Amino acid sequence: MSETNTLKAQYITSTLPYVNNDPHIGFAMEIIRADVIARFKKKEGFDVFFNTGTDEHGQKLFDDAQKAGKDVKEYVDGYAERFKDLKGLLNLSPDIHFIRTTDPHHEAAAQEFWKRCDANGYIYKKNYQIKYCVGCELEKTDSELLDAKCPLHPNRNIELIDEENYFFKFSAFQEMLLAFYEANPNFVIPDFRYNEIKSFVSRGLEDFSISRLKEKMSWGVAVPGDEKHVMYVWFDALVSYISTLGWPQSGDFEKYWKKGDPVQYCGKDNLRQQSAMWQAMLMAAGLPNSKHIIVNGFIQSDGQKMSKSLGNVISPVKVVDEFGVDGLRYFVTRDFSNFEDTDVTMAKMKESFNANLANGLGNLTSRIMKMAETNLESPVVCSGEISSDYTQKLNEFEIQKACEIVWHQIGELDKKIQSTEPFKLVKSDKEKGRQIITELVQSLWIVTLMLTSILPETSKKIQELIIANKAPATPLFVRKD
C-alpha cells in the first residue's frame, strides 16, 4: 500500500470565478488563503486534494462575449488560461487541480446530478416572474435592491424574467438545513456569517429557478430530457466541487469528499449559494454535505467593494510586479482582515511591505545570518517544533492570527539582539556570544517552518542560508521608496 493511501484525506477548494475579465486581487486573496491551508495540511501529514477552476456558463458570459465580438467558447478559453496562470504567479501548490465547467466530464456530471435530484422529487417546472441581477446570477427581491439596482452591480440593469423554467424545491429543505446547522456548529466560519445564514433559512426558503430557455440563453449545460432548456449557472457550477473528483464515479470522490472533510473557501457574497443552496442540492441528490464553508470579507477601495463592474480593481499581477509574490501573500494573509472587509491601496501595501518585510523579516534575517557567517565555524544544526498555538490557529482557519504569532516571534528575536548584543559580546566572551547567535539561528529556523505555508519562497531562501551558514548576498526584500 502506498504512503498516500494511509494518510487522512483532506479536500480544499476555492470558488470558481467567472471568466469575463482578468483575475483581481479579491480572488487572489481567496485562493492564496486556501493554498496556505492546503500546504499546512500537507505538512501535518494529510493527503490533500486542492482545487480551483473557472465558471464558464451563464448569461453574463454570453452577453460579454457578444459585446467583445467573440465566439463564447473562444472568449472563455482565453480567460480560463489567465486564471490557470495564477498557479505560477501566486506560487500555488504545484499539484493544485483546475476544473473548467465546460469540461465534458463536468457537463455530464452536472446532468447526472440533475437526474438524481429529479428522481428524488426535487425538480419541477412552472411559469414564473422575477427580478434578476445578471451580475450576481441571482433572483432579487425588492428589499435587496437600492434605487431599483443591485447594490453589488449598480452598473447593470435589473432584468424582468417571465417564462417557464425548471425549479429546485429549496423550500423542502428548511428543517433539514436547520437540523444540519444545529448538528455542525463550526460548519460556517466565522460564526457571525453562520448566524446570518441560519437567520436566512429560518425565515423560510423559496424554490429557485434552475434552468433558462435555450432560445434566450444558449450558453449552458443542456437539461437532461428537455432540449429547450439549459441549466441555471449556479446549479451547474456548484456541481464542479464534486465533478473535479471524478464524480459520479467513486475513486477520488469517495476518498476526498465522503471521507475527506471537504472545505470550501468563498466570499461573503457567496454565503447563500455555498452554505444553503449547495447543501440542499447535495441532500436532494443523496450525497454528503460539505464540512466547512470559510467566508472571506470583501476587499474595498475607498469604502466600495472592489469589483470588475465598478472598475476599481487592483490586479494581482501589478502587486506581484511591485512587491513580489511573497509580498502579495503577506498582504492577504496578515494585513487583510481574515473575515471582515479590508480597504486596500497600493500606498498602504508599500508602507506595510517596508515595515514588516524589508525592515522586519528581511533585516532580521540579514543581521542574524551575518553574525552566524562571521562568528560560527559551521552551520547550526536546527530542529524544534512549531508552537501549538500556531497550528491551532491554522486548524481553525484563523490565518491572520497565525501570522501574528509568526511576527510576534520576529519581534522577540529583534528584542533579543538588542538586549544581548551578541555582535559585541563575541569580542569579550566568545563562547557566550556564539551560544546566543546559535540560539538566534535556531529560532529563525522555527520562524521559517511557520512561514513554509504562508511565504513558501521566502521560507526556502532563509532555510538555504541557514544550511549554508551564509548571510544573504542581496536583501530578501528591497525597501520601496
N, C-alpha and C positions, 0 to 999 in steps of 0.2 A: 504493500500500500504506500502511495506517495505521501510525502510530508503534508502537502496542501490538503489531502483528503482527511487528515487527522485534526486539522485546525478548525476552530469555530468560525463559521461563515458570517460575513457582515456585508450587507448591501447598502450603498450610499448613492443617492442621485441628486442632481440639481434639477430644476425645472428645465423645460425645453423652450428657449426663447424663439420668438418669431424671427423669420429671416427676411424681414422687409427693410433692414438697414444694417449698418455696421454694428459690431458689439460695442456696448458702452460700459462705463466703469461700474454701473449697478450690477450687471450680470457678472462682470469680473469679480466683484466682491463676493457674490454668491458662490461661484464655482471655486474661488480660492479658499473660502471657508470650508466648503465641502472637501476640498483637497487636503486641508490641514487635518480634518478628522480622519479621512481615508489613510493618510500617511501615519498618523498616530496609531490607528487601529492595527495597521500592519506591524508597527514597532511593538505593539502589545501582543503580537502573535496571532492575529486574526487573518483569515483568508478573505480578502476584501474584493468585492466587485463594485467598482466605482464607475458611475455612469453619467453621461451628459448627452447632448444632441441638439437637434433642431426641430421645431414645429413648423411644418411646411404646407399646411392646408388652410382653407378658410377664406372668407370674403375679403378680408383686409389685404391678404397677399395677392389675391386675384385682381383686386382694384389697383393695387400699387404696381403690379406687373404691367397692366394695361396702360397706366399713366406713363410708365417708363418705356412703353413701346416694345416690350419684350414678350416672348412666349413665357408663360408662367413657369414651366419646368426649367427653362434656361435661367430665369430670374432666381428661382430658389436654389438652383445648383450653384450659382455664383456666390450667393450669400452664405450658403452652407459651408463652403470652403473657407470663408473668412472666420467662421466660428470654429472650424476644425483647427485653424491656425493658432487659436488661443492655447492649445496644448503646449506649443513651444514658447509662445510669447509669455505666458504666465508660469512656465515651469511646472506644469501639472504632472501628476503621477504618470509615468510612461505607459502604464498598462490601462489607462482610462479607456472606457468603451464609449462609442459615439453612435447613437441611434438617430436615423432620419425617419420622419413619419411618412416619407414617400418610398421607403424601402418596401419591396414586395412582401417580405415576410411580415413586416409590421401591418401592412394593409390587410393581409389575410388574418392576422391575429385580431385586429380590430373587428373584422367581420365575424369571427368565431365568438368573440366576447359579446357582440350584439346578439348573436343567435342564442347564447346561453341566457342572457337577460330576458330575451323574448320568450324562450321556452319556459322560464320560471315565472312568467306572467307579469313582467315589469315594464313592458313596452306596449304602447297602443298609439292609435292615430286619431287626430282630431283637428278641427279648424281652430285657429286662434288669432288674436290680435295683441301685439305687444309694442312697446317702445324698446329699441335695441341700439346699443352702442357697438359699432363695428370695431372701434379701438380696443374695447375690453372683450369683445366677442361674447357679451352677456346681455340678458334682458335687464331693463332698468325700470324701477318704479318711480312715480313722481317724487317721492320723498328722497330719492337718491340723486335727483337732478338739481342743478343750480342754474337758474335762468334758462331752463329747458335744455341745458347742456350737461354732459357728463363732466364732473369736476376733474377727472383724470385725463380726459381728452376733449378739452374745450374747443379745439380747432376742428373737430368733426361734428357734423350734424347728427342728431338722433334720428334713426330711421323708424318708420312705422311699418310693421310687418303684418300682413293679413293674408294668411294662406293655410293650407292643410299640411301639417307636419306630424312626424312621429314624436311621441313624448315618453320620457322616463318617469316612472312612478316614484318620484322623490318623496312624495307625501307619505308613502307607506313605511318610510324608514325613520320617522321621528323618534319613536320609542326605542328602536334598535340602536340608533346612534347615541341617544342619551344614556342607554344602558352600557354601551361600549365606552363612552367617555367616563362614566362613573367607575368602571372596572379598570380603567387605564389612566390614572391621574397625571401621568407625565407624557401623555400622548402628544399634545401640542406644547411646544416650548417657544416663547416664555409663557408663564401662567396667565398673564393678562390677555394674551391672544386666545388662550384656551377658554377663558371666561367669555370672551367675545363670541367665539363660535358656539359655545354651549347656549348662550343667550339667544343667538340667531336661531338655532334649531328648536329651542324651547318655545319660540313664538309661533311655530308651525311652519311646515315646508310646503312649497308649491311645486307641482310637477313641472319639469322644464323640457323644452324642445330639444331633440337630439338629431334633427335632420333639416335639410333645406332642399327646396325643389331644384333639381339639376338644371332646369331651363333658366333659372335665375342665378345659380352659382354652381358651375360645373366642376370646380376645383376642389374635390374632396373624395373620400373613400365611398365607394358605392354601397348603398344599403342592401343587405342580402335579400334577394327575392323581390326587390322593387327598383327597377331601373330608372324610375322617375325621381328618386331621392338620393342625396349623398349625406354622409354623416356630418352632424354639427361638430365643429372643430374641437371643442373641449372633450367630447366623448371619444373621438379618435385619438387625440393627443395624450390623454391620461393613460390609455392602454399601453403607451410606449414604455411605461415603467416596468411592465412585465414582458412585453414583446422583446425587449432588449435581452431578456434572459432566455429567449427561445420559446416562451410560452406560445401555444398551448401544449407543446411537448414538455416533458418533465425536466430531467437534467439540471441545468443551472437554475431554473425556476424553483424546483423542489429544494435545492440546496440553499440558494441565497434569499429567496422570498419567503418560502414556507418555514425555513429553519434559521434564516439569517438576520432577523430583526431589521427589516427594511427601514431606512432613514431617508426622508425627503427634505431637501432644502428648498425654500421658496421665499418670495417677497410677501409683504403683508397684503398686497392686492390679490394674492392667490390663496388667501386663507380659506375662503368658502369652497373653492374648487378642490383644494388638496385635502382638507380635513373633514369635509362634509359630503360634497358631491362624489368624489372619487371613492370615499369609504362606503357610501351607499351603493355605488356601482359594483364594488368588489363583493359586497354582501349579496347583491342581486345575482351575480354570476357564481356564487357559492365559493368564493376564494377568500383567503385570509386577508385581514386588514394590515395596513402599514403599522410600524412600531412607533415611530416618532415623526412629527412634522416640525421642522425647525424654521421659524418665521423671522426673516430679517426685516428691519425697517427700511425706509426709503433713503436714498441719497438725494439731498436737496441742494439747490443753488439759489442763494438769496431768498430762502424761505419757500421756494417752489420745488415740487418733485422734479428730479432730473429725468427727463424722458425725451424720446426722439420726436414726439409730436409737438413738444414745446420748444424744441431747438436749443436746449441749454445743456446738452450732453458733453461730458468730458470723456474723451477717448482713452481707453487703457493703453493704446499704442503711444499716445502723447505722454502719458505718465511714465511709462517704461523708458521711452526715449530720454526723458529728463532725469529720472531718478533711479533707473534700473529696475529689474524685475523684483528684487527683494525690497526695493523702496516701496513699490506698489503693494506687495504682500504685507509689508509692515503697516502701511496706512490702513488697509481694510481689515486687518486683524487686531491692531491695537488702538489706532486713532479713531476709527469709525465705531459708533455705538453698536454693541452686539445686537440689540433688538429694537432700539428707538431710532428715529430719523437722525441723520447727520448732515449738517450743512458743510459743503466742501468747496474749496477753491484751490487753485494751484499755489497761491501765496501761502495758504495755511499749510499745505503739504511741504513746501520748501522750508518753512520755519521748523516744522517737526523733523524733517529729514536732517537738518543741520544740528538740531539739539540732541536728537535721540539716536541717530545713526552715525553721522560724521563725527560729532563731538562726544557722542555716547559710546556705543558699542565699538565703532571703528577706532576711536582714540584709545579706548581701554585696551583693545587687543594689541595695538602698536606698542603701548607702554609696557604691558606685561611681557610680550614676546621679545622686545628689545632688551629688557632686563634678563630674560632667560638666555637669549643668544649670547649676551655679553658675559654672563656670570656662571652659567651651568655648563658642565663639560659634556653632557649628553642629554638627549630628550627626556622629559619627565614621563615616567610610566603612569598613565592615568587610568583610573577606574572610578567607581562610585555609582550611585543611583539617583535618578530624578526624584524630586520630592513628591510625596503622596498628594500634597495639596495641588500640585501642578496636574498630575494625572487625573485627580478627581474633577478638576475644572473642565478638562477636555472631555472626560466621560459624561459630563453634564452639558456639553456643547457651549460652555462659557469660555470661548476662545479669548475674548478681551481680558478676562480675569486671569487666564493662564499667562497671557503676555505680560500682565502687570507683575506676576511672580518673577518672570524672567528679568524684567527691567529693574525690579527691586534688588535682585541678586547682582545685577550690573552696578547699581548704585552702591551696594555694600562693598563690592570689590574696589571701587574708586575710594571709598572711605578708608578701607584697609591700607591702600597705598599711601594715602595722605597721612594716616596716623602712625604707620610703621616706617615709612620712607626707606624701603629696603635698598634702593639705589644708593643711599648714603650709608646704610648700616653695613653693607658688604665691605666697606673700606675699613671699618673699625672692628667688626665681628663677622668675619667672612661666612662662617658656618650658619650663624643665626640668620644672616641676610639671605643666604642661599635657601634656607629652610622656608622662609616667608615667600620667596619667589616661587619655589616649588609648589607651595600651597596655593598661590595665586594662579599658577598654570593649571593645577588640578581643578580649582573652582571654575576657571574659564572653560575647561573641558565639559564640566557639568552644564554650563550655560549652552555650549554647542549641542549637547544632547537634547536639551529642551527646544533649541531652535531648529532641530532637524525637520520637524513637521511644518514650522512656520516660515523660516527663511532657509530653505534647504541649500541653496547655492552658497550663502554666507557661512552656514554651519560647516559645510565641507571645506571651504577655504581655510577657516580657522583651525579645523582639525588637522589639515595638512601642514599648517605652520607649526602646530604643537608637535606633531610626529617628527617633523624635520628640525625642530628647535630653532626656527628662524623667525625673525621679525618680517612683517610684510614689506616687500620692496616698494610698493606704492600703497596709498591709503585704500582701505576697503571701501570707504565711501568718501568721495571727494566733495568737500563743502561747496554749496551753491551760493553764489553772491547775488 
